[in-house]
Amino acid sequence: MSLVRVLYASEHGSTEDIARRIAARLAAHGHRTEVGDIKVSPRLEPGSAAVVLGSAVYGGAWLPPAEAFVRREVAALGAQPVWMFSVGLTAALPKPLRSLAARSEQPRISRLVELLRPRAHHRFSGVIRPEHLGRKGRVIFRLLFCRYGDFRNWAEIDAWADRIAREVGVPGGVRGPGAP
């Protein structure tokens, strides 16, 4: 069985839920999985066939512990297949801003993607509740006509995890590019 580590940095639990869902889908495909919070276990343990990394996005960047992890572990991560996911609030924005945000590049995240060169980087929407924001943030959120709610698209998350499971391949090894 291939071991796939799913590591995340979450602020309010939405990214953790997504990471656990991805791990469950990988396990359903026969892979052994380990799920870990980057803030608690900040080192990459050897022995995995692949790694899936995810972080909540604040201010156009991954959370500081996740960004630091990528920079510190870049050599170890470069020796195995890596997938990355970011969890933000694109779906909470009003339609005109949502389209713009969906097309825009977040420079700090782009630099991490460029550094790791993962097999894929996917952006998911997460959960936003009034208590996640300070008073000023709630005012700005309302002025921008944003919506509170759970915007996670579980079917999209499942489909992405299923693609990872196929790319990691049958338990016992990672398929190379172009392999059936």
C-alpha positions as CSV (number, residue, x, y, z in Angstrom):
1,M,0.0,0.0,0.0
2,S,1.2,3.5,-0.8
3,L,1.4,5.9,2.1
4,V,0.1,9.4,1.2
5,R,0.6,12.1,3.8
6,V,-2.0,14.8,3.8
7,L,-0.7,17.9,5.7
8,Y,-2.7,21.1,6.3
9,A,-2.7,24.4,8.1
10,S,-6.2,25.5,9.1
11,E,-7.4,28.6,11.0
12,H,-11.0,27.7,11.7
13,G,-11.3,24.0,10.8
14,S,-12.5,24.3,7.2
15,T,-9.1,23.3,5.6
16,E,-8.7,20.5,8.1
17,D,-12.1,19.1,7.1
18,I,-11.0,19.2,3.5
19,A,-7.7,17.5,4.3
20,R,-9.5,14.8,6.2
21,R,-12.0,14.3,3.3
22,I,-9.1,14.0,0.8
23,A,-7.4,11.4,3.1
24,A,-10.6,9.4,3.4
25,R,-11.0,9.3,-0.4
26,L,-7.4,8.2,-0.9
27,A,-8.0,5.5,1.7
28,A,-11.1,4.4,-0.1
29,H,-8.9,3.8,-3.1
30,G,-6.6,1.5,-1.1
31,H,-3.9,3.9,0.0
32,R,-2.7,4.2,3.5
33,T,-3.0,7.8,4.7
34,E,-1.7,10.0,7.5
35,V,-3.3,13.4,8.2
36,G,-1.3,16.0,10.1
37,D,-1.6,19.6,11.1
38,I,1.6,21.4,10.0
39,K,1.4,23.6,13.1
40,V,1.7,20.6,15.3
41,S,4.0,18.4,13.3
42,P,6.2,20.8,11.4
43,R,8.7,18.3,10.0
44,L,8.2,15.9,7.0
45,E,8.6,12.4,8.1
46,P,10.3,10.1,5.6
47,G,8.6,7.1,4.0
48,S,5.6,8.5,2.1
49,A,4.9,7.8,-1.6
50,A,3.2,11.1,-2.0
51,V,2.3,14.3,-0.1
52,V,-0.8,16.5,-0.3
53,L,-0.3,19.9,1.2
54,G,-3.1,22.4,1.9
55,S,-3.5,25.7,3.7
56,A,-6.2,28.3,4.4
57,V,-5.5,31.5,2.6
58,Y,-5.4,34.9,4.4
59,G,-4.4,38.1,2.7
60,G,-3.5,36.2,-0.5
61,A,-1.0,33.9,1.3
62,W,-0.9,30.5,2.9
63,L,-0.8,30.6,6.7
64,P,2.7,31.3,8.0
65,P,3.4,27.8,9.4
66,A,2.4,26.3,6.0
67,E,4.6,28.7,4.1
68,A,7.5,28.1,6.4
69,F,7.0,24.3,6.1
70,V,7.2,24.4,2.3
71,R,10.4,26.5,2.4
72,R,12.1,24.4,5.0
73,E,11.1,21.0,3.5
74,V,11.5,21.9,-0.2
75,A,14.3,19.3,-0.8
76,A,12.4,16.5,0.9
77,L,9.2,17.4,-0.9
78,G,11.0,17.6,-4.2
79,A,11.9,13.9,-3.9
80,Q,8.3,12.7,-4.1
81,P,5.0,13.6,-5.9
82,V,3.3,16.6,-4.3
83,W,-0.2,18.0,-4.7
84,M,-1.2,21.4,-3.2
85,F,-4.5,22.9,-2.3
86,S,-5.5,26.4,-1.1
87,V,-8.8,27.2,0.7
88,G,-10.1,30.7,0.4
89,L,-13.3,32.6,0.1
90,T,-13.8,33.1,-3.6
91,A,-17.4,31.6,-3.5
92,A,-18.4,34.1,-0.7
93,L,-17.7,37.1,-3.0
94,P,-20.4,38.7,-5.1
95,K,-20.5,37.4,-8.7
96,P,-18.3,40.2,-10.4
97,L,-15.6,39.9,-7.7
98,R,-15.9,36.1,-7.7
99,S,-15.0,35.9,-11.4
100,L,-12.1,38.3,-10.9
101,A,-10.8,36.4,-7.9
102,A,-11.1,33.0,-9.7
103,R,-8.9,34.3,-12.5
104,S,-6.4,36.2,-10.4
105,E,-3.0,34.9,-9.3
106,Q,-2.0,35.3,-5.7
107,P,1.7,36.1,-5.9
108,R,2.9,34.5,-2.6
109,I,1.0,31.3,-3.3
110,S,2.3,31.3,-6.9
111,R,5.8,31.5,-5.6
112,L,5.2,28.4,-3.4
113,V,3.8,26.5,-6.4
114,E,6.8,27.6,-8.5
115,L,9.1,26.4,-5.7
116,L,7.6,23.0,-5.3
117,R,6.3,22.4,-8.8
118,P,3.5,20.1,-7.6
119,R,1.6,17.7,-9.9
120,A,-1.4,20.0,-9.3
121,H,-2.5,23.0,-7.3
122,H,-6.2,23.4,-6.7
123,R,-8.2,26.2,-5.1
124,F,-11.2,25.4,-3.0
125,S,-13.7,27.6,-1.3
126,G,-14.1,27.2,2.5
127,V,-16.3,28.4,5.3
128,I,-16.8,31.9,6.5
129,R,-18.8,32.9,9.5
130,P,-19.2,36.3,11.2
131,E,-17.1,35.1,14.2
132,H,-14.2,34.4,11.9
133,L,-13.8,38.2,11.3
134,G,-13.1,41.1,13.6
135,R,-15.5,44.0,13.7
136,K,-13.7,45.9,10.9
137,G,-13.6,42.7,8.8
138,R,-17.3,42.2,9.2
139,V,-18.0,45.8,8.1
140,I,-15.8,45.4,5.0
141,F,-17.4,42.0,4.3
142,R,-20.9,43.5,4.3
143,L,-19.8,46.6,2.3
144,L,-18.5,44.3,-0.4
145,F,-21.8,42.4,-0.4
146,C,-20.1,39.1,0.5
147,R,-22.0,36.1,1.9
148,Y,-21.4,34.1,5.0
149,G,-21.7,30.3,4.7
150,D,-20.1,27.0,4.0
151,F,-19.0,27.1,0.4
152,R,-17.1,23.8,0.3
153,N,-18.0,21.8,-2.8
154,W,-17.6,18.2,-1.6
155,A,-18.1,16.7,-5.1
156,E,-15.3,18.9,-6.4
157,I,-13.0,17.9,-3.5
158,D,-13.9,14.2,-4.0
159,A,-13.2,14.4,-7.7
160,W,-9.8,16.0,-7.1
161,A,-8.9,13.4,-4.4
162,D,-9.9,10.6,-6.8
163,R,-7.6,12.0,-9.5
164,I,-4.7,12.0,-7.0
165,A,-5.5,8.4,-6.0
166,R,-5.3,7.4,-9.7
167,E,-2.1,9.3,-10.2
168,V,-0.5,7.7,-7.2
169,G,-1.7,4.5,-8.8
170,V,-2.3,1.1,-7.5
171,P,-0.9,0.5,-4.0
172,G,2.8,-0.3,-4.3
173,G,4.0,2.6,-6.4
174,V,3.6,5.9,-8.0
175,R,2.8,5.8,-11.7
176,G,5.1,7.8,-14.0
177,P,3.9,10.3,-16.5
178,G,2.0,8.6,-19.4
179,A,1.6,5.4,-17.5
180,P,-1.9,3.7,-17.9
